[in-house]
Amino acid sequence: MPDVRRAVRETVSGLPRTFWWLWTSTLVNRLGGFVVTFLALYLTGDQGYSATYAGLVASLYGLGGAFGAVVGGVLTDRVGRRSTMLLAQIATAAATATLAYVHGQAAIAAVALMIGLASSASRPAVQAMMADVVPAADRVRAFSLNYWAINIGFAVSSAAAGLIASQGYYWLFLGDALMTLLCALVIYARVPESMPGHGPAASGAPPADVARAKESRVGLGVVLRDRRFMAFVALTFLLGTVTQQGSTTLSVHMGRQGFTASEYGLVIGLNGLLIVLLQLPLTRLVERRSVAALLTAGTLLMGWGFGLTAFAGSVGFYALTVAVWTVGEILHAPASMSLVADLAPSHARGRYQGMYSLSWPAASFAGPLLGGVALDRWGGGVVWGACAVVGTVAGAGYWLLLRERGARAKPVDAAPPAPARVPEPTADC
């Protein structure tokens, strides 16, 4: 027991107060994250639309998110992290509440597009602020803790949403909107601006960054020409098309096999529960491993975990498949977010994080659409087999791209070490 207490203290100690308020806002927001997880089931079960239409709506959500990530990244560097988060969260709450009242295919699709745009706009700001306020040496730990908060909220909201949905999806949409507004209130009351040159200097950014932020501006074109970084984004997009099947195609597939919304909620909620239980101990266990090893192992487990779904026919087997790809997610997520924070110059963190964040909503556009069409035309075996293939390709790509980077990417804000050889920098390092 003393060893457990010491491990917990070492995991949570030493991080700045701003990080913990940001962590709290993330938890609050995810406690109300009902809509995306149950949108496909709402459209096919409650509204009677086809899996193809449900996939189209989820894809439009992803398309809006793709634009939102880029716009949010630019705003993060121009108007500030805090202002971008507030604007995005208020817009997300308004669009989510609207979904409770709209009917008809065109109207639902348009609102889903707006929700995707608004919700993704805050992601680059959150990640850039964490990179601002947390020193480079603590970023993997900080991103692990934040991902832990996301999944505490996800586990609770997924299980609760299945029960709430049985009383009507109207309450899901309004509850999600309310929790998003509460998240914005926490940001407004407790989280100061952290962008270099605006407000108090962040603990993760040296004083020289303030002058550099004023003198140097990195446009999106520079980020796009960073070939190693963009290859990393492309591989993350491929992986994202696989993980998106969990919140769209999987629910429809289970529904067609006769499982209820509550059973799907419990199965998918296991993802968040396992992350809550395993994220911190697994992070401590593998923290000395290289980024290449973590990303490769995590990606293979995710791809093969979804591939196992082809053989599932019971709630227990579905739970097993979720457990496999959840372990992969635990390995992949903090390593990838920390790598992006290390690669990005402090004065361009919003744009780099925005471009990285773009990979996920872009996958939200392509993944559900492809999954829905494939499920309707060829069945679940093809969908889940393709997930295994794509996951294998993405895992091999991560290994080839990052195997020479060492245990951690060199933070761009750190002074170069004395030895002659350093890891190969990206275009902006």
For each residue, the residues with C-beta under 8 A, 3 or more apart:
1: 4 5
2: 5 6
3: 6 7
4: 1 7 8
5: 1 2 8 9
6: 2 3 9 10
7: 3 4 10 11 281 284
8: 4 5 11 12 280
9: 5 6 12 13
10: 6 7 13
11: 7 8 141 145 280 283 284
12: 8 9 15 145
13: 9 10
14: 138
15: 12 19 20 134 138 141 142 145
16: 19 20 133 134 203
17: 20 21
18: 21 22 129 133 191 192 194
19: 15 16 22 23 130 133 134 142
20: 15 16 17 23 24
21: 17 18 24 25 186 187 190 191
22: 18 19 25 26 126 129 130 133 146 187 191
23: 19 20 26 27 145 146 149
24: 20 21 27 28 149 186 190
25: 21 22 28 29 183 186 187 191
26: 22 23 29 30 126 146 149 150 153 183
27: 23 24 30 31 149 150 152 153
28: 24 25 31 32 153 179 182 183 186
29: 25 26 32 33 89 153 179 180 183
30: 26 27 33 149 150 151 152 153 154 157
31: 27 28 153 156 157 179
32: 28 29 153 157 175 176 177 178 179 180 182
33: 29 30 36 37 153 154 157 176 179
34: 37 38 157 161 164 172 173 175 176
35: 38 39 96 99 115 172 173 176
36: 33 39 61 247
37: 33 34 154 157 158 161 247 251 265 268
38: 34 35 41 42 161 162 165 169 172 251 261 265
39: 35 36 42 43 54 57 58 61 112 248
40: 43 44 51 54 55 57 58 247 248 249 251 252 368
41: 38 44 45 46 165 251 252 255 261 264
42: 38 39 45 46 47 165 169 172
43: 39 40 46 47 49 53 54 57 108
44: 40 41 47 48 49 50 51 54 252 255
45: 41 42 48 255 261
46: 41 42 43 169
47: 42 43 44 108
48: 44 45
49: 43 44 53 54 105
50: 44 53 54 376
51: 40 44 54 55 249 252 372 375 376
52: 55 56 372 373 376
53: 43 49 50 56 57 105 372
54: 39 40 43 44 49 50 51 57 58 248 252 368 372
55: 40 51 52 58 59 248 249 368 369 370 371 372 373 375
56: 52 53 59 60 109 368 369 372
57: 39 40 43 53 54 60 61 108 109 112
58: 39 40 54 55 61 62 112 244 247 248 364 368 369 372
59: 55 56 62 63 364 365 366 367 368 369
60: 56 57 63 64 109 112 113 116 365
61: 36 39 57 58 64 65 112 113 115 116 361 364 365
62: 58 59 65 66 116 244 361 362 363 364 365 366 367 368
63: 59 60 66 67 113 116 361 362 364 365
64: 60 61 67 68 112 113 114 115 116 117 118 120 361
65: 61 62 68 69 116 117 119 120 360 361 362 364 365
66: 62 63 69 70 116 120 358 361 362 364 365
67: 63 64 70 71 117
68: 64 65 71 72 88 116 117 118 119 120 121 361
69: 65 66 72 73 120 121 123 124 354 355 357 358 360 361
70: 66 67 73 74 220 354 355 358
71: 67 68 74 75 117 121 354
72: 68 69 75 76 84 88 120 121 122 123 124 125 350 354 357
73: 69 70 76 77 124 350 351 352 353 354 355 357
74: 70 71 77 78 220 350 351 354
75: 71 72 78 79 83 84 87 121 125 350
76: 72 73 79 80 81 84 124 125 128 195 349 350 351 353 354
77: 73 74 128 195 218 347 348 349 350 351
78: 74 75 350
79: 75 76 83 84
80: 76 83 84 193 195 198
81: 76 84 85 125 126 128 129 132 193 194 195 350
82: 85 86 125 129 187 191 192 193 194
83: 75 79 80 86 87 193
84: 72 75 76 79 80 81 87 88 121 122 124 125 350
85: 81 82 88 89 122 125 126 129 184 187 191
86: 82 83 89 90 184 187 188
87: 75 83 84 90 91 121
88: 68 72 84 85 91 92 118 119 121 122 125
89: 29 85 86 92 93 118 122 180 181 183 184 187
90: 86 87 93 94 181 184
91: 87 88 94 95 114 118 121
92: 88 89 95 96 115 118 119 122 177 180
93: 89 90 96 97 177 178 180 181 184
94: 90 91 97 98 118 177
95: 91 92 98 99 111 114 115 118
96: 35 92 93 99 100 115 173 176 177 180
97: 93 94 100 101 173 174 177
98: 94 95 101 102 111 114
99: 35 95 96 102 108 111 112 115 173
100: 96 97 169 170 173 174 177
101: 97 98
102: 98 99 107 108 111
103: 107 108
104: 107 108
105: 49 53 108 109
106: 109 110
107: 102 103 104 110 111
108: 43 47 57 99 102 103 104 105 111 112
109: 56 57 60 105 106 112 113
110: 106 107 113 114
111: 95 98 99 102 107 108 114 115
112: 39 57 58 60 61 64 99 108 109 115 116
113: 60 61 63 64 109 110 116 117
114: 64 91 95 98 110 111 117 118
115: 35 61 64 92 95 96 99 111 112 118 119
116: 60 61 62 63 64 65 66 68 112 113 119 120 361 364
117: 64 65 67 68 71 113 114 120 121
118: 64 68 88 89 91 92 94 95 114 115 121 122
119: 65 68 88 92 115 116 122 123
120: 64 65 66 68 69 72 116 117 123 357 360 361
121: 68 69 71 72 75 84 87 88 91 117 118 124 125
122: 72 84 85 88 89 92 118 119 125 126
123: 69 72 119 120 126 127 353 357 360
124: 69 72 73 76 84 121 127 128 349 350 351 353 354 357
125: 72 75 76 81 82 84 85 88 121 122 128 129 350
126: 22 26 81 85 122 123 129 130 146
127: 123 124 130 131 337 340 341 349 353 356 357
128: 76 77 81 124 125 131 132 195 344 349 350 353
129: 18 22 81 82 85 125 126 132 133 191 194
130: 19 22 126 127 133 134 139 142 143 146 341
131: 127 128 134 139 204 341 344 346 349 353
132: 81 128 129 194 195 196 202 204 205 346 349
133: 16 18 19 22 129 130 194 202 203 204
134: 15 16 19 130 131 138 139 142 203 204
135: 138 139 203 204
136: 139 204 341 342 411 413 414
137:
138: 14 15 134 135 141 142
139: 130 131 134 135 136 142 143 204 337 338 341 342
140: 143 144 283 287 334 335 338 408
141: 11 15 138 144 145 283 287
142: 15 19 130 134 138 139 145 146
143: 130 139 140 146 147 333 334 337 338 341
144: 140 141 147 148 279 280 283 334
145: 11 12 15 23 141 142 148 149 280
146: 22 23 26 126 130 142 143 149 150
147: 143 144 150 151 275 279 333 334 337
148: 144 145 151 152 275 276 279 280
149: 23 24 26 27 30 145 146 152 153
150: 26 27 30 146 147 153 154
151: 30 147 148 154 155 271 272 273 275 276 279
152: 27 30 148 149 155 156 272 276
153: 26 27 28 29 30 31 32 33 149 150 156 157 272
154: 30 33 37 150 151 157 158 269 271 272 275
155: 151 152 158 159 269 270 271 272 273 275 276
156: 31 152 153 159 160 272
157: 30 31 32 33 34 37 153 154 160 161
158: 37 154 155 161 162 265 266 268 269 271 272
159: 155 156 162 163 265 266 269
160: 156 157 163 164
161: 34 37 38 157 158 164 165 172 265
162: 38 158 159 165 166 260 261 262 263 264 265 266 269
163: 159 160 166 167 262 265
164: 34 160 161 167 168 171 172 175
165: 38 41 42 161 162 168 169 172 261 265
166: 162 163 261 262
167: 163 164 171
168: 164 165 171 172
169: 38 42 46 100 165 172 173
170: 100 173 174
171: 164 167 168 174 175
172: 34 35 38 42 161 164 165 168 169 175 176
173: 34 35 96 97 99 100 169 170 176 177
174: 97 100 170 171 177 178
175: 32 34 164 171 172 178 179
176: 32 33 34 35 96 172 173 179 180
177: 32 92 93 94 96 97 100 173 174 180 181
178: 32 93 174 175 181 182
179: 28 29 31 32 33 175 176 182 183
180: 29 32 89 92 93 96 176 177 183 184
181: 89 90 93 177 178 184 185
182: 28 32 178 179 185 186
183: 25 26 28 29 89 179 180 186 187
184: 85 86 89 90 93 180 181 187 188
185: 181 182 188 189
186: 21 24 25 28 182 183 189 190 191
187: 21 22 25 82 85 86 89 183 184 190 191
188: 86 184 185 191
189: 185 186
190: 21 24 186 187
191: 18 21 22 25 82 85 129 186 187 188
192: 18 82 199 200
193: 80 81 82 83 198 199
194: 18 81 82 129 132 133 198 199 202
195: 76 77 80 81 128 132 198 199 213
196: 132 201 202 205 209 210 212 213 346 347
197: 209 210 213 214
198: 80 193 194 195
199: 192 193 194 195
200: 192
201: 196 205 207 210
202: 132 133 194 196 205
203: 16 133 134 135
204: 131 132 133 134 135 136 139 346 413
205: 132 196 201 202 209 210 346 413
206: 209 413
207: 201 210 211
208: 211 212
209: 196 197 205 206 212 213 346 347 413
210: 196 197 201 205 207 213 214
211: 207 208 214 215
212: 196 208 209 215 216 345 346 347
213: 195 196 197 209 210 216 346 347
214: 197 210 211
215: 211 212
216: 212 213 345 347
217: 347 348
218: 77 222 223 345 347 348 351 428
219: 222 223 351
220: 70 74 223 224 351 355
221: 224 225
222: 218 219 225 226 348 427 428
223: 218 219 220 226 229 230 348 351 352 355 428
224: 220 221 230 355
225: 221 222 230 427
226: 222 223 229 230 343 426 427 428
227: 230 231 426 427
228: 231 232 401 424 426 427
229: 223 226 232 233 340 343 352 355 426 427
230: 223 224 225 226 227 233 234 355
231: 227 228 234 235 397 401
232: 228 229 235 236 339 340 356 398 401 402
233: 229 230 236 237 355 356 358 359
234: 230 231 237 238 359
235: 231 232 238 239 394 397 398 401
236: 232 233 239 240 336 356 359 360 363 394
237: 233 234 240 241 359 360 362 363 366
238: 234 235 241 242 363 390 393 394 397
239: 235 236 242 243 299 302 303 332 363 390 391 394
240: 236 237 243 244 359 360 362 363 364 367
241: 237 238 244 245 363 366 367 370 390
242: 238 239 245 302 303 306 367 387 390 391 394
243: 239 240 246 302 306 325 329 363 367
244: 58 62 240 241 247 248 249 363 364 367 368 371
245: 241 242 248 249 250 306 367 368 371 383 384 387
246: 243 250 268 271 306 322 325
247: 36 37 40 58 244 250 251 268
248: 39 40 54 55 58 244 245 251 252 367 368 371 372
249: 40 51 55 244 245 252 253 368 371 372 375 380 383
250: 245 246 247 253 254 264 268 309
251: 37 38 40 41 247 248 254 255 264 268
252: 40 41 44 51 54 248 249 255 256 372 375
253: 249 250 256 257 309 375 380 383
254: 250 251 257 259 263 264 267 318
255: 41 44 45 251 252 258 259 261 264
256: 252 253
257: 253 254 313
258: 255
259: 254 255 263 264 315 318
260: 162 263 264
261: 38 41 45 162 165 166 255 264 265
262: 162 163 166 265 266
263: 162 254 259 260 266 267 315
264: 41 162 250 251 254 255 259 260 261 267 268
265: 37 38 158 159 161 162 163 165 261 262 268 269
266: 158 159 162 262 263 269 270 315
267: 254 263 264 270 315 318 319 322
268: 37 158 246 247 250 251 264 265 271 322
269: 154 155 158 159 162 265 266 272 273
270: 155 266 267 273 274 319 322 323 326
271: 151 154 155 158 246 268 274 275 322 325 326 329
272: 151 152 153 154 155 156 158 269 275 276
273: 151 155 269 270 276 277
274: 270 271 277 278 322 323 326 327 330
275: 147 148 151 154 155 271 272 278 279 326 329 330
276: 148 151 152 155 272 273 279
277: 273 274
278: 274 275 281 282 326 327 330
279: 144 147 148 151 275 276 282 283 330 334
280: 8 11 144 145 148 283 284
281: 7 278 284 285
282: 278 279 285 286 327 330 331
283: 11 140 141 144 279 280 286 287 330 334
284: 7 11 280 281 287
285: 281 282
286: 282 283 289 294 331
287: 140 141 283 284
288: 407
289: 286 293 294 407
290: 293 294 402 403 405 406 407
291: 294 295 335 338 339 402 405 406 407 408 409
292: 295 296 398 399 401 402 403 404 405
293: 289 290 296 297
294: 286 289 290 291 297 298 331 332 335
295: 291 292 298 299 331 332 335 336 339 395 398 399 402
296: 292 293 299 300 395 396 398 399
297: 293 294 300 301 328 331 395
298: 294 295 301 302 327 328 329 330 331 332 333 335
299: 239 295 296 302 303 328 332 391 394 395 398
300: 296 297 303 304 328 391 392 395
301: 297 298 304 305 324 325 327 328 331
302: 239 242 243 298 299 305 306 325 328 329 332 391
303: 239 242 299 300 306 307 325 328 387 388 389 390 391 392 394 395
304: 300 301 307 308 324 325 388 391 392
305: 301 302 308 309 321 322 323 324 325 326 327 328
306: 242 243 245 246 302 303 309 321 325 384 387 388 391
307: 303 304 310 384 385 387 388 391
308: 304 305 311 312 320 321 324 384
309: 250 253 305 306 312 318 321 380 384 387
310: 307 380 381 384 385
311: 308 317
312: 308 309 317 318 320 321
313: 257 317
314: 317 318
315: 259 263 266 267 318 319
316: 319 320
317: 311 312 313 314 320 321
318: 254 259 267 309 312 314 315 321 322
319: 267 270 315 316 322 323
320: 308 312 316 317 323 324
321: 305 306 308 309 312 317 318 324 325
322: 246 267 268 270 271 274 305 318 319 325 326
323: 270 274 305 319 320 326 327
324: 301 304 305 308 320 321 327 328
325: 243 246 271 301 302 303 304 305 306 321 322 328 329
326: 270 271 274 275 278 305 322 323 329 330
327: 274 278 282 298 301 305 323 324 330 331
328: 297 298 299 300 301 302 303 305 324 325 331 332
329: 243 271 275 298 302 325 326 332 333
330: 274 275 278 279 282 283 298 326 327 333
331: 282 286 294 295 297 298 301 327 328 335
332: 239 294 295 298 299 302 328 329 335 336
333: 143 147 298 329 330 336 337
334: 140 143 144 147 279 283 337 338
335: 140 291 294 295 298 331 332 338 339
336: 236 295 332 333 339 340 356
337: 127 139 143 147 333 334 340 341
338: 139 140 143 291 334 335 341 342 408 409
339: 232 291 295 335 336 342 343 402 409
340: 127 229 232 336 337 343 344 352 353 356
341: 127 130 131 136 139 143 337 338 344 349 353
342: 136 139 338 339 408 409 410 411 412
343: 226 229 339 340 352 409 412 426 428 429
344: 128 131 340 341 348 349 351 352 353 412 428
345: 212 216 218 348 349 352 412 413 428
346: 131 132 196 204 205 209 212 213 349 412 413
347: 77 196 209 212 213 216 217 218
348: 77 217 218 222 223 344 345 351 352 428
349: 76 77 124 127 128 131 132 341 344 345 346 352 353
350: 72 73 74 75 76 77 78 81 84 124 125 128 353 354
351: 73 74 76 77 124 218 219 220 223 344 348 354 355
352: 73 223 229 340 343 344 345 348 349 355 356
353: 73 76 123 124 127 128 131 340 341 344 349 350 356 357
354: 69 70 71 72 73 74 76 124 350 351 357 358
355: 69 70 73 220 223 224 229 230 233 351 352 358 359
356: 127 232 233 236 336 340 352 353 359
357: 69 72 73 120 123 124 127 353 354 360 361
358: 66 69 70 233 354 355 361 362
359: 233 234 236 237 240 355 356 362 363
360: 65 69 120 123 236 237 240 357 363 364
361: 61 62 63 64 65 66 68 69 116 120 357 358 364 365
362: 62 63 65 66 237 240 358 359 365 366
363: 62 236 237 238 239 240 241 243 244 359 360 366 367
364: 58 59 61 62 63 65 66 116 240 244 360 361 367 368
365: 59 60 61 62 63 65 66 361 362 368 369
366: 59 62 237 241 362 363 369 370
367: 59 62 240 241 242 243 244 245 248 363 364 370 371
368: 40 54 55 56 58 59 62 244 245 248 249 364 365 371 372
369: 55 56 58 59 365 366 372 373
370: 55 241 366 367 373 374
371: 55 244 245 248 249 367 368 374 375 383
372: 51 52 53 54 55 56 58 248 249 252 368 369 375 376
373: 52 55 369 370 376 377
374: 370 371 377 378 382 383 386
375: 51 55 249 252 253 371 372 378 379 380 383
376: 50 51 52 372 373
377: 373 374
378: 374 375 381 382 383
379: 375 382 383
380: 249 253 309 310 375 383 384
381: 310 378 384 385
382: 374 378 379 385 386
383: 245 249 253 371 374 375 378 379 380 386 387
384: 245 306 307 308 309 310 380 381 387 388
385: 307 310 381 382 388 389
386: 374 382 383 389 390
387: 242 245 303 306 307 309 383 384 390 391
388: 303 304 306 307 384 385 391 392
389: 303 385 386 392 393
390: 238 239 241 242 303 386 387 393 394
391: 239 242 299 300 302 303 304 306 307 387 388 394 395
392: 300 303 304 388 389 395 396
393: 238 389 390 396 397
394: 235 236 238 239 242 299 303 390 391 397 398
395: 295 296 297 299 300 303 391 392 398 399
396: 296 392 393 399 400
397: 231 235 238 393 394 400 401
398: 232 235 292 295 296 299 394 395 401 402
399: 292 295 296 395 396 402 403
400: 396 397 403
401: 228 231 232 235 292 397 398
402: 232 290 291 292 295 339 398 399 405
403: 290 292 399 400
404: 292 423 424
405: 290 291 292 402 408 409 423 424
406: 290 291 409 423
407: 288 289 290 291
408: 140 291 338 342 405
409: 291 338 339 342 343 405 406 423
410: 342 414 416 422 423 425 429
411: 136 342 414
412: 342 343 344 345 346 425 428 429
413: 136 204 205 206 209 345 346
414: 136 410 411
415:
416: 410 422
417: 422
418:
419: 422
420:
421:
422: 410 416 417 419 425
423: 404 405 406 409 410
424: 228 404 405
425: 410 412 422 429
426: 226 227 228 229 343 429
427: 222 225 226 227 228 229
428: 218 222 223 226 343 344 345 348 412
429: 343 410 412 425 426
